[in-house]
Amino acid sequence: MAVDSKSDSTPNLKIVVERNPSESRQSELGIKSWPKWGCPPGKYHLKYDAQQTCYLLKGKVRAYPKSGSSSSSSDEYVEFGAGDLVIIPKGLSCTWDVSVAVDKYYKFDAPSPSSSSSSSSSFY
């Protein structure tokens, strides 16, 4: 039964995409008060030290999560773009393949005191 703990941790590292959240949902989250950030098309290798929630105003992204055993499995990805609310879990490493320049609102959950917060801000 303790053997399951290793396999249970991997499925939790999934990118969650909520397509076109309603205005009331956006208001409830306070999205328009979050910092704004953008990037040009390109490939970005990322590691999230804190959970990030973001709302894309424009852009198109394919995020390729790194699996624990093989990072060469590039056929699995999550696609999101303008109008999507995206939650990226703490601890996830992935590559963002940005095909259309991104403009987004974002927020990080506060990292736990035991984790290093300096690297969570290297890419928004």
Disulfide bonds with the S-S distance in Angstrom:
none
